[in-house]
Amino acid sequence: MRKLLQKLSAMGDGLSRFNWFLPHVETRRRLRHGPEWARGGWSRASSCCIFWESLAVSCGRWLSRGVRARPTTGVSPMAPLPQPSADPTAQPMGGTGKLLLSRLARAQALGRVPSVVGCALVEGRTAWTGVRGRVGGGSPTLDTQYRIGSLTKSFTAVLVMRLRDRGELRTNDPLDRYLPGTGIGDRTLEQLLSHTAGLTTMTPGCDWPYSGQGPADPLRRGAGVLCAAGERFHYSNVGYALLGAVIERIRQEPWADVLAREVLAPLGMRGTGTDPGAEAAPGWSVHPWAPTLVAEEVQDARAMAAAGALWSTPADLARWAEFLLGDCAEVLHPDTLAEMAEPTRLSAHEDEPGAGFGLGLQAVRHQGRTLIGHPGGIPGFLATIWVDRERRTGAVIVGNASTGLSPSRALELLDIVGEQTLPLPDEWAPQNLPPHLLDLTGYWYQGPRPHAIQMEADGSVLLQPVSTRTKPSRFRAPASRFGTTPQGGLTGLDGAYVGEELRVLRDQDGRPAALELTGARFTRVPGPVPSTPALSPEVSG
């Protein structure tokens, strides 16, 4: 049987390239070498594609015992996944793996990066990994270490929030409570987490991390202060170095040791830490005018470790992406993770709702969706993680060059996954809606400005200006009145009208003739509403 499956795995030029949604073996937290057949991708021949998929499902139990895979080039082994649900809309389409590999190959070639590793997540689990380029004498693997730069900040932030939830610190406390004498003791830990503490990106000279000093030393001299606390967003490495010092003061041990015990070990991230191992990739600077490399020096910036000094592996970063998608493994409460992902009021993109910086996590708007994650860069290395928490998809990309691997490359992988795993929308069905709410729908005018009201299936009413992209305001009648009597107004549920009442004024025949909302009046035709006794408001009963 095994020989038969091995022969089948050779069918088609794609069967040695990738796998999607294979039966789960070993652990879901670590990406290890899967059985040999699980390396298979989809053949260009559709008949082989269908046959292979059917065979993989029917023989999954037998194959889950595992057959040690032989090394290959181009694509690293995949972690077998849990069996997909019966819903076919949740499964990716054939050819997705090849598209991902093609995009990864373009990123490596066009960016001129010595080696690149990418991972894609579907349904909260790592479903695909690919590699391009060389590390030393061979291809990189899922256990090859790369330095991840500022992606470290997301780890530090999770550790701070974990200690907060355990009562060891309070994020609204001033820094002086834990680290006195810095000269900026009025800044809170939350402001440090969200880059709103008014500190510069680095302090002048940028030599203190390598000179044995702590982050507070230049601050005591007045260096590194940009503006008052809470005045605006400004990305700061100094702030996260201070958070690392706070953790060390509370626990009386190195930040890296606390992180390893409290966060990394529970998540099974054994390849992540401040020291590179034997499998670490070298960091390179690519010559701008020639296809040659210059080695980047590995600087031991211990004082900046909490801001950007971690090394990690693609396998561990994929596990971190799973964590950001909700597989917290008791490291952090899901509500706390959601709190971290919420952008602060002083975010970098105040004009774009849903984008900005939360507590150690960056939120970006991409194709109408909110993604969270963090990019990282340090001389010789680049890394990025983006996840879509609503769709439970994600992407990881790492490389060993100072330039050439933009965070947008991870977005490209995420786009491919999203396009191939879109669920079908719920079927539309007509609803029985109360006539006294249904007759509110259509155009209304606030003076000359047109608005529109439409009803949702749940009975809520949406009011939105016609000529702008303003988000609609949602209103709903109290539950005791919905569907029973036209008496009473509708209450605002979100936006600027939370808690406000939308009052309906009707004519003598009971038809809605005007609306009143926070002093503004809406009519069915442009112009002011005539003051006439024929209009009577719906009053609360």
C-alpha positions in Angstrom: 0.0 0.0 0.0 2.8 2.4 0.9 4.6 1.7 -2.4 1.4 2.3 -4.3 0.9 5.7 -2.6 4.5 6.6 -3.2 4.0 6.0 -6.9 0.8 8.0 -6.9 2.6 10.9 -5.2 4.9 11.2 -8.3 2.0 11.9 -10.6 2.0 15.4 -12.0 4.7 18.0 -11.8 2.9 19.7 -8.9 2.8 16.7 -6.6 6.2 17.4 -5.1 5.4 21.0 -4.4 2.8 21.5 -1.7 -0.1 20.1 0.3 -3.4 21.5 1.6 -5.5 20.4 4.5 -3.9 17.0 5.2 -4.8 14.8 8.1 -3.3 16.0 11.4 -0.3 14.2 12.8 2.1 14.9 15.6 1.5 18.4 17.1 -0.4 21.3 15.8 1.9 23.7 17.4 5.1 22.8 15.5 5.7 22.4 11.8 7.6 19.1 11.4 8.4 16.9 8.5 5.2 15.2 7.4 4.7 11.9 5.6 6.1 11.7 2.1 2.8 11.8 0.4 1.9 15.0 2.2 4.5 16.8 0.2 2.3 16.4 -2.8 0.7 19.3 -4.6 -2.0 19.3 -7.2 -1.2 18.2 -10.7 -2.1 20.4 -13.6 -4.3 17.6 -14.8 -7.6 18.0 -13.1 -8.4 14.3 -13.1 -5.2 13.6 -11.1 -6.1 16.5 -8.8 -9.5 15.1 -8.0 -8.2 11.6 -7.6 -5.4 12.7 -5.3 -7.7 14.7 -3.1 -10.1 11.8 -2.8 -7.3 9.4 -2.0 -5.9 11.7 0.6 -9.2 11.9 2.5 -10.0 8.2 2.2 -6.6 7.0 3.3 -5.9 9.7 5.9 -6.1 7.4 8.9 -3.5 5.0 7.5 -1.2 7.8 6.4 -1.4 9.6 9.7 1.1 7.1 11.1 3.7 9.1 9.3 6.5 8.3 6.9 9.7 10.3 7.3 10.1 12.6 4.4 13.2 13.0 2.3 14.6 16.5 1.9 13.5 18.5 -1.1 14.3 21.9 -2.5 12.0 24.7 -3.3 9.3 23.9 -0.7 9.7 22.9 2.9 7.6 20.1 4.5 4.1 21.0 5.6 2.4 20.4 8.8 -0.5 18.0 8.3 -3.8 19.7 9.3 -7.0 18.6 10.9 -9.5 17.1 8.4 -11.5 20.0 6.8 -15.1 20.4 7.8 -17.9 19.1 5.6 -18.5 22.6 4.4 -16.7 22.8 1.0 -16.6 26.6 1.1 -14.0 26.4 3.9 -11.6 24.5 1.8 -9.0 26.2 -0.5 -9.1 25.5 -4.2 -6.6 23.4 -6.0 -3.6 25.3 -7.3 -3.4 27.7 -4.3 -0.1 26.2 -3.1 1.4 26.8 -6.5 0.2 30.4 -6.5 1.8 30.9 -3.1 5.1 29.4 -4.1 5.1 31.6 -7.3 4.5 34.7 -5.2 7.2 33.7 -2.7 9.7 33.0 -5.6 9.0 36.5 -7.1 9.6 38.1 -3.7 12.9 36.4 -3.3 14.1 37.0 -6.9 12.9 40.6 -7.3 13.9 41.6 -3.8 17.3 39.9 -4.2 17.1 38.2 -0.8 19.5 35.3 -0.2 16.8 33.2 1.4 13.1 33.6 2.1 10.6 31.4 4.0 6.8 31.9 3.9 3.9 30.4 5.7 0.1 30.6 5.1 -2.6 29.9 7.7 -6.1 28.8 7.0 -8.8 28.2 9.7 -6.3 29.3 12.3 -3.7 26.6 11.4 -0.6 26.6 9.3 -1.6 25.0 5.9 1.3 25.8 3.7 5.0 26.6 3.9 7.5 27.4 1.1 11.2 28.3 0.9 13.4 29.9 -1.7 17.1 30.6 -1.8 20.0 29.2 0.1 21.4 29.3 3.6 25.0 28.0 3.7 25.1 24.9 1.5 21.4 24.1 1.3 17.8 25.4 1.4 16.5 27.0 4.6 14.2 24.9 6.7 11.4 25.6 9.2 14.0 25.4 12.0 16.4 28.0 10.4 16.7 30.9 12.8 16.2 34.5 11.5 16.4 37.7 13.5 12.9 39.3 13.7 13.7 42.9 14.7 10.7 44.9 15.9 8.4 41.9 15.7 9.9 41.3 19.2 7.7 44.1 20.5 4.6 42.0 20.1 6.2 39.4 22.4 7.1 42.0 25.0 3.6 43.4 24.9 2.0 40.0 25.4 4.3 39.4 28.4 3.4 42.8 29.9 -0.4 42.1 29.5 0.1 38.6 30.9 1.7 40.1 34.0 -1.1 42.6 34.2 -3.8 39.9 34.1 -2.0 38.1 36.9 -1.9 41.2 39.0 1.8 41.8 39.0 1.6 45.2 37.4 -1.0 47.8 36.2 -0.7 49.3 32.8 -2.3 52.6 33.9 0.5 53.0 36.5 3.2 55.6 35.9 6.6 54.4 35.0 8.0 55.8 38.3 6.2 53.1 40.2 8.4 50.4 38.8 11.4 52.3 37.4 12.1 55.5 39.4 14.5 58.2 38.3 14.1 58.0 34.5 13.0 61.7 34.1 9.8 60.6 32.4 8.1 58.9 35.4 4.7 60.4 34.6 4.4 58.2 31.4 2.2 55.2 31.9 3.0 51.6 30.9 0.0 51.7 28.5 1.5 54.8 26.8 4.8 53.0 26.4 2.9 50.0 24.9 1.0 52.1 22.4 3.8 54.5 21.4 2.0 57.5 22.9 4.5 58.3 25.7 6.1 61.1 23.7 9.5 59.4 23.3 11.7 59.5 20.2 12.4 56.4 18.2 15.9 56.2 19.5 18.0 58.5 21.8 20.7 60.6 20.2 23.9 58.7 19.4 22.2 55.3 19.3 25.2 53.8 21.1 23.7 53.2 24.6 22.3 49.8 23.8 25.8 48.5 23.0 27.7 50.3 25.8 26.4 48.5 28.8 24.0 51.3 29.7 20.3 50.9 30.4 17.6 52.8 28.6 17.0 55.1 31.5 20.5 56.6 31.4 20.1 58.9 28.4 16.6 59.8 29.5 18.0 61.1 32.8 20.1 63.5 30.7 16.9 64.8 29.0 17.6 63.0 25.7 14.9 61.1 23.9 11.8 63.1 25.0 9.8 64.4 22.0 6.6 65.7 23.4 4.2 65.5 26.4 2.7 62.1 27.3 -0.5 61.3 25.4 0.0 64.2 22.9 0.4 62.1 19.8 1.6 58.7 18.4 5.3 58.3 17.8 6.9 54.9 17.3 9.6 54.4 20.0 12.1 51.7 20.5 13.1 53.4 23.8 9.6 52.8 25.2 9.9 49.1 24.7 13.4 49.0 26.2 11.9 50.6 29.3 9.1 47.9 29.4 11.8 45.3 29.3 13.5 47.0 32.2 10.2 47.1 34.1 9.7 43.4 33.7 13.3 42.8 35.0 12.7 45.0 38.0 9.4 43.2 38.9 10.8 39.6 38.4 14.4 40.3 39.4 15.6 38.3 36.4 16.5 38.9 32.8 13.6 39.8 30.5 14.5 37.0 28.1 14.2 34.4 30.9 10.8 35.6 31.9 9.6 35.6 28.3 10.9 32.1 27.7 9.1 30.7 30.8 5.9 32.7 30.6 5.2 32.8 26.8 7.6 30.9 24.6 7.6 27.5 26.5 3.8 27.2 26.8 3.5 27.9 23.1 6.2 25.3 22.2 8.4 28.0 20.6 11.8 26.4 21.4 13.6 28.1 18.5 12.9 31.6 19.7 15.3 33.6 22.0 18.0 36.2 22.1 20.9 34.0 21.1 21.3 32.4 17.6 21.9 28.7 17.4 23.8 26.6 15.0 21.0 26.7 12.4 20.8 30.5 12.3 20.9 32.2 8.9 23.6 34.8 8.4 22.5 38.4 7.9 23.4 40.1 4.7 23.4 43.4 3.0 22.9 43.1 -0.8 25.1 45.4 -2.9 22.8 47.9 -4.6 24.6 47.7 -8.0 25.9 44.2 -8.2 24.8 40.6 -7.3 27.0 40.2 -4.3 26.7 40.2 -0.5 28.2 42.0 2.4 27.9 40.4 5.8 26.0 42.4 8.4 27.5 42.5 11.9 25.4 40.9 14.6 25.2 43.5 17.3 24.6 42.4 20.9 22.2 45.1 22.0 21.1 43.6 25.3 19.5 46.8 26.6 17.3 46.8 23.5 16.4 43.2 23.6 12.7 43.8 24.5 12.4 46.2 21.5 13.9 44.1 18.8 16.6 41.5 19.5 14.8 38.2 19.2 15.8 35.4 16.9 13.0 33.0 15.8 12.2 30.2 13.2 9.5 30.1 10.6 7.9 27.3 12.5 7.8 29.4 15.7 6.5 32.5 13.9 3.8 30.4 12.3 2.9 29.3 15.9 2.9 33.0 16.9 0.5 33.7 14.1 -1.8 31.0 15.3 -1.6 32.6 18.8 -2.7 36.0 17.3 -5.6 34.2 15.6 -6.8 33.0 19.0 -5.0 29.8 19.9 -3.6 31.4 23.1 -2.8 28.1 25.0 -3.7 29.8 28.3 -0.8 32.3 27.8 -3.3 35.2 27.4 -7.1 35.5 27.8 -8.7 36.0 24.4 -10.4 39.2 25.6 -6.9 40.6 26.5 -5.7 39.7 23.0 -8.6 41.6 21.5 -7.8 44.6 23.7 -4.3 44.6 22.4 -5.5 44.6 18.8 -7.7 47.6 19.2 -6.0 50.8 17.8 -5.6 53.6 20.3 -7.2 57.1 19.7 -3.7 58.5 18.9 -2.9 56.0 16.3 -0.8 56.7 13.2 -3.8 56.5 10.9 -6.5 58.4 12.6 -8.3 59.1 9.3 -8.7 55.4 8.6 -11.0 53.6 11.1 -9.7 50.3 12.2 -6.0 51.1 11.3 -3.3 52.2 13.7 -1.4 50.8 16.7 -2.8 49.1 19.7 -0.9 47.6 22.6 2.1 46.1 20.9 0.2 45.1 17.8 -0.3 47.1 14.6 -3.6 47.2 12.8 -3.8 47.9 9.1 -6.7 48.2 6.7 -6.2 46.2 3.5 -8.9 45.7 0.8 -11.6 46.7 3.3 -10.5 44.4 6.1 -8.6 44.9 9.3 -5.5 42.9 9.8 -3.2 42.8 12.9 0.4 41.9 13.2 3.8 43.5 13.2 6.7 44.0 10.7 10.3 43.7 11.9 13.6 44.8 10.5 17.2 44.8 11.8 20.4 44.9 9.9 20.6 41.7 7.9 17.0 40.5 8.5 13.4 41.3 7.7 10.2 39.6 9.0 6.5 40.2 8.9 3.3 38.6 10.3 -0.3 39.6 9.3 -3.4 37.8 10.4 -7.1 38.3 9.6 -8.8 37.4 12.9 -12.3 37.4 11.3 -11.5 35.0 8.5 -8.9 33.1 10.6 -6.2 33.4 7.9 -2.7 34.6 8.2 0.7 34.9 6.5 4.4 34.9 7.7 7.4 35.9 5.7 11.1 36.1 6.8 14.3 36.7 5.0 18.0 37.4 5.6 18.7 40.7 4.0 18.6 44.3 5.2 16.3 45.3 2.2 14.1 43.8 -0.4 11.3 42.1 1.6 8.6 44.6 2.2 5.8 43.9 4.7 3.5 44.0 1.7 4.9 40.6 0.6 3.1 39.0 3.5 -0.1 40.8 2.4 0.3 39.2 -1.0 0.4 35.7 0.5 -2.6 36.6 2.6 -4.5 37.8 -0.4 -4.0 34.5 -2.2 -5.2 32.6 0.8 -8.2 34.9 1.2 -9.3 34.6 -2.5 -9.2 30.8 -2.4 -10.9 30.3 1.0 -13.8 32.7 0.8 -16.9 31.3 2.5 -20.2 31.5 0.7 -22.4 34.3 2.1 -25.6 33.3 3.9 -28.5 32.7 1.6 -30.8 35.6 1.3 -34.4 35.1 2.4 -37.3 37.5 2.6 -38.3 38.6 6.1 -41.7 39.6 7.7 -41.0 43.1 8.8 -43.4 45.4 10.7 -45.2 47.8 8.4 -44.6 50.8 10.7 -40.9 50.3 10.3 -41.0 49.3 6.6 -42.6 52.6 5.7 -39.6 54.4 7.0 -37.3 53.1 4.2 -36.2 55.2 1.2 -34.9 58.7 0.8 -35.1 61.4 3.4 -33.6 64.9 3.2 -32.0 67.0 5.9 -32.5 70.3 4.2 -31.0 69.7 0.7 -28.8 66.8 1.9 -30.1 63.4 0.9 -30.1 60.4 3.3 -31.4 56.9 2.9 -32.9 54.5 5.3 -32.9 50.8 4.8 -33.9 47.8 7.0 -31.8 44.9 8.0 -33.1 41.3 8.5 -32.8 41.7 12.2 -35.2 44.7 12.2 -32.6 47.3 12.7 -32.8 50.6 10.7 -29.7 52.0 8.9 -29.5 55.8 8.3 -26.8 57.0 6.0 -25.9 60.1 3.9 -26.2 59.3 0.2 -23.3 61.4 -1.1 -20.5 60.4 1.3 -18.8 57.3 2.5 -19.9 57.9 6.1 -20.6 54.7 8.0 -24.3 54.2 8.4 -25.9 54.8 11.9 -27.9 51.8 13.2 -31.2 52.2 15.1 -33.5 49.7 16.6 -36.9 49.8 18.2 -37.1 48.4 21.8 -37.8 44.7 21.8 -41.1 45.2 23.5 -42.3 47.4 20.7 -40.8 45.6 17.7 -43.5 44.1 15.5 -46.3 45.0 17.8 -47.1 48.8 17.8 -45.9 51.9 16.0 -45.6 53.8 19.3 -42.2 54.9 20.4 -39.0 56.0 18.7 -35.9 54.1 17.7 -32.7 54.1 19.7 -29.2 54.6 18.3 -26.9 51.6 18.6 -23.6 52.9 17.3 -21.6 55.8 15.9 -22.4 59.4 17.0 -26.0 58.5 17.8 -25.5 55.9 20.5 -28.4 56.2 22.9 -30.1 59.0 20.9 -33.7 58.7 19.8 -34.8 58.8 16.2 -38.4 60.2 16.5 -41.0 59.6 13.7 -43.6 62.3 12.9 -46.7 61.0 11.0 -49.4 62.8 9.1 -53.2 62.4 9.6 -53.2 59.1 7.6 -50.4 57.6 9.7 -47.7 57.9 7.1 -44.2 59.0 8.2 -43.8 62.6 7.1 -40.7 63.7 9.1 -38.0 62.4 11.3 -36.2 64.2 14.2 -32.8 63.3 15.5 -30.8 65.4 18.0 -32.4 68.6 16.8 -32.1 67.8 13.1 -35.3 67.3 11.0 -35.5 65.0 7.9 -38.3 65.2 5.3 -39.3 63.2 2.3 -38.5 66.1 -0.1 -35.7 68.7 0.0 -36.3 71.7 2.1 -37.6 72.6 5.6 -40.4 70.6 7.3 -43.6 72.7 7.5 -44.8 73.3 11.0 -48.4 71.8 10.9 -50.7 70.4 13.5 -51.3 67.5 11.1 -47.9 66.0 12.2 -47.9 64.0 15.5 -44.8 62.4 17.0 -44.7 58.8 18.1 -44.4 59.1 21.8 -43.2 56.5 24.2 -45.9 54.4 25.5 
